[in-house]
Structures are given as C-alpha cells and as structure tokens.
C-alpha cells in the first residue's frame, strides 16, 4: 500500500511529540499567581482543540480544576481570575482563538499560550504572557491534527506547573515506552480495520476517559481519509440512538459501529457494551469491537489515538486520497475572508 512518508513518520512520532511537549512546556516560567485555579478553558479549533478534548476526558476525575474546551469566538461569561485560559493554535493564526486571546488580555485573565508561530506568539510576547512555542520537528506532515501529541503534552505540562494535575515523568515515560512497543501490532490492526471500514460510515463508540481520544480519531478520519465519521458515548447513546437505527435503510446499511471497550470503565458501563452491540446487530448494522490493551487510562487514551492515526492513514490510501490536502477547508477559509 502506497503511504505518504511524511504522514507515516508523523504518526510514528506520536510518543516523541508527547515527551517533547511535556518536557519543554514545564520549562516555561509562570507567574507566581498561577495556582489554585478552579477552572481551565482551552480555546482552540479543529486539530488544535484535540488536546483539550483529550485532557478534559482523561482528567475529569483527576484535575483539581474543571476543564472545558471552547471552539468559538467569544469567551463565556463565567471566566474570571480563577480561570486559566489556554489559547492553542498550531499556526498561531486561527481567528477564533486569536479573538478569545484578545478578550482574555482585555479582561486581564491568566493565560497560557501554545503555538508554533503567528499572531498568538506575537500577542504573548507583546503582553508578557507565558507561552510554549512548538518546535514541530516531530511533525513532518505539518498538519495540526497530527500534532496531537504536542498539544496533549503541552496542556499536561501547563496544568502540572499550575498544580492542577499530578502526572509524573515516570507516568508519561510509561506511555511513551508502551506506544513504541505496541506500534507494530497497532499498525497491523489498523490496516485490517481500515479494510473493514472501507465503503462504510464509521460510528465510533467510547466512554469516560476515551471519549476525547475517539474525537481525535473522528477528526483525522474526516480530514485525512476524507471519510464521514461520527462519535457517540455510552451510556448517553443508550437513551436515544438505539431507536435511530431503522430509517432510512439505505443509510443505516452503510454504518459500521466501532466499539472501544475497556476493563477500566465503570462496571455498569462495561455491562452496557455487549448489550449495545447486540441491539445494533439486531438492527442489521455491522459492528467491530476493539478491546483496549493498555493497563492504565493514560496508556489507553494514547492507544486509541495511535491506532486511529494509523487507520486514517491506511483508509486514505485505500480511497486514494491525499492525506495532506484539505481542499474544502481551504476553499471555505478563502471565501470567508
């Protein structure tokens, strides 16, 4: 199968991105007031919002501050001096994120900036804000959606420095080592899964700590493989989606439900997975189950991201799509000006 070398190298670099950003972001000097935050708001769009979604899902029961993600132009009314604003944009020029950063500066809110360049860096320097400047040496594809390791590592680093999370070097290194050991097997599984997805619409199903990681996979399938995809979480989908699998038949017959099952989910959620799969199959909708291998939640988060990154690469190749081109996003941005 003919794969894009820059994309393959970038996907393989996921653990290197994580470690690089974790180490370097913690070297950023923070004001002494950056402690005891009650809330964290990650402002970003598309690929640059993925890290925030992952950290929100993973750290919801670990962080001393509530974490949310904003994909819009305007800050919510609740933000105040006890809210850390993380402005994240790979290019540094995403207009929605620039708008939020300007508002945060005007309101004199605590801000941490993550970018590789652009207006965000200029604003951070002009206003003496703490900033982690990405060095994208582990992203030869230069695609924000494939720089998710940087994004997660940088947010982890910022939250660690603020005392909001307690992850350690050893915990991050365990994930790095786990990914490098499992990459070969994950490639094999991903190539198989891409073949199963081909011609189908993948519906990704996960829970709890994996919902953010599944959002990453959905985003990458959209942009890189040019494939429609959607994601749902259990238990929420059990309250509505199971009744929506009947009509129209020519659509539901094309669906493929991909279940990411984990022994680390709440015991009641674990019980729901085989029952949900049974209901889906009784509606004549195809299913695939991926059973998590990682022995802790953070490993499983990156296991999903690594697997999904390989799947989007193989699926795009099967569809003979250019994984780097985003013609409709580019068209939209040009017309929006």
Secondary structure in CASP SS format (residue, H / E / C, confidence):
PFRMAT SS
TARGET T0000
AUTHOR 0000-0000-0000
METHOD secondary structure of the structure
MODEL  1
X C 1.00
X C 1.00
X C 1.00
X C 1.00
X H 1.00
X H 1.00
X H 1.00
X H 1.00
X H 1.00
X H 1.00
X H 1.00
X H 1.00
X C 1.00
X H 1.00
X H 1.00
X H 1.00
X H 1.00
X H 1.00
X H 1.00
X H 1.00
X H 1.00
X H 1.00
X H 1.00
X H 1.00
X H 1.00
X C 1.00
X C 1.00
X C 1.00
X C 1.00
X C 1.00
X C 1.00
X C 1.00
X C 1.00
X C 1.00
X C 1.00
X C 1.00
X C 1.00
X C 1.00
X E 1.00
X E 1.00
X E 1.00
X E 1.00
X E 1.00
X C 1.00
X C 1.00
X H 1.00
X H 1.00
X H 1.00
X H 1.00
X H 1.00
X H 1.00
X H 1.00
X H 1.00
X H 1.00
X H 1.00
X H 1.00
X H 1.00
X H 1.00
X H 1.00
X C 1.00
X C 1.00
X C 1.00
X C 1.00
X C 1.00
X C 1.00
X E 1.00
X E 1.00
X E 1.00
X E 1.00
X E 1.00
X C 1.00
X C 1.00
X C 1.00
X C 1.00
X C 1.00
X C 1.00
X C 1.00
X C 1.00
X C 1.00
X C 1.00
X C 1.00
X C 1.00
X E 1.00
X E 1.00
X E 1.00
X E 1.00
X E 1.00
X E 1.00
X E 1.00
X C 1.00
X C 1.00
X C 1.00
X C 1.00
X C 1.00
X H 1.00
X H 1.00
X H 1.00
X H 1.00
X H 1.00
X H 1.00
X H 1.00
X H 1.00
X H 1.00
X H 1.00
X H 1.00
X H 1.00
X C 1.00
X C 1.00
X C 1.00
X C 1.00
X E 1.00
X E 1.00
X E 1.00
X E 1.00
X E 1.00
X C 1.00
X C 1.00
X H 1.00
X H 1.00
X H 1.00
X H 1.00
X H 1.00
X H 1.00
X H 1.00
X H 1.00
X H 1.00
X C 1.00
X C 1.00
X C 1.00
X E 1.00
X E 1.00
X E 1.00
X E 1.00
X C 1.00
X C 1.00
X H 1.00
X H 1.00
X H 1.00
X C 1.00
X C 1.00
X C 1.00
X C 1.00
X C 1.00
X H 1.00
X H 1.00
X H 1.00
X C 1.00
X H 1.00
X H 1.00
X H 1.00
X H 1.00
X H 1.00
X H 1.00
X H 1.00
X H 1.00
X H 1.00
X H 1.00
X H 1.00
X H 1.00
X H 1.00
X H 1.00
X H 1.00
X C 1.00
X C 1.00
X C 1.00
X C 1.00
X C 1.00
X C 1.00
X H 1.00
X H 1.00
X H 1.00
X H 1.00
X H 1.00
X H 1.00
X H 1.00
X H 1.00
X H 1.00
X H 1.00
X H 1.00
X H 1.00
X H 1.00
X H 1.00
X H 1.00
X H 1.00
X H 1.00
X H 1.00
X H 1.00
X H 1.00
X H 1.00
X H 1.00
X H 1.00
X H 1.00
X H 1.00
X H 1.00
X H 1.00
X H 1.00
X H 1.00
X C 1.00
X C 1.00
X C 1.00
X E 1.00
X E 1.00
X E 1.00
X E 1.00
X E 1.00
X E 1.00
X C 1.00
X H 1.00
X H 1.00
X H 1.00
X H 1.00
X H 1.00
X H 1.00
X H 1.00
X H 1.00
X H 1.00
X H 1.00
X H 1.00
X H 1.00
X H 1.00
X H 1.00
X H 1.00
X H 1.00
X C 1.00
X C 1.00
X C 1.00
X C 1.00
X C 1.00
X E 1.00
X E 1.00
X E 1.00
X E 1.00
X E 1.00
X C 1.00
X C 1.00
X H 1.00
X H 1.00
X H 1.00
X H 1.00
X C 1.00
X H 1.00
X H 1.00
X H 1.00
X H 1.00
X C 1.00
X C 1.00
X C 1.00
X C 1.00
X H 1.00
X H 1.00
X H 1.00
X H 1.00
X C 1.00
X C 1.00
X E 1.00
X E 1.00
X E 1.00
X E 1.00
X E 1.00
X E 1.00
X E 1.00
X C 1.00
X C 1.00
X C 1.00
X C 1.00
X C 1.00
X H 1.00
X H 1.00
X H 1.00
X H 1.00
X H 1.00
X H 1.00
X H 1.00
X H 1.00
X H 1.00
X H 1.00
X H 1.00
X H 1.00
X H 1.00
X H 1.00
X H 1.00
X H 1.00
X C 1.00
X C 1.00
X C 1.00
X E 1.00
X E 1.00
X E 1.00
X E 1.00
X E 1.00
X E 1.00
X C 1.00
X C 1.00
X C 1.00
X C 1.00
X C 1.00
X H 1.00
X H 1.00
X H 1.00
X H 1.00
X H 1.00
X H 1.00
X H 1.00
X H 1.00
X H 1.00
X H 1.00
X H 1.00
X H 1.00
X H 1.00
X H 1.00
X H 1.00
X H 1.00
X H 1.00
X H 1.00
X H 1.00
X H 1.00
X H 1.00
X H 1.00
X C 1.00
X C 1.00
X C 1.00
X C 1.00
X C 1.00
X C 1.00
X C 1.00
X C 1.00
X H 1.00
X H 1.00
X H 1.00
X H 1.00
X H 1.00
X H 1.00
X H 1.00
X H 1.00
X H 1.00
X H 1.00
X C 1.00
END
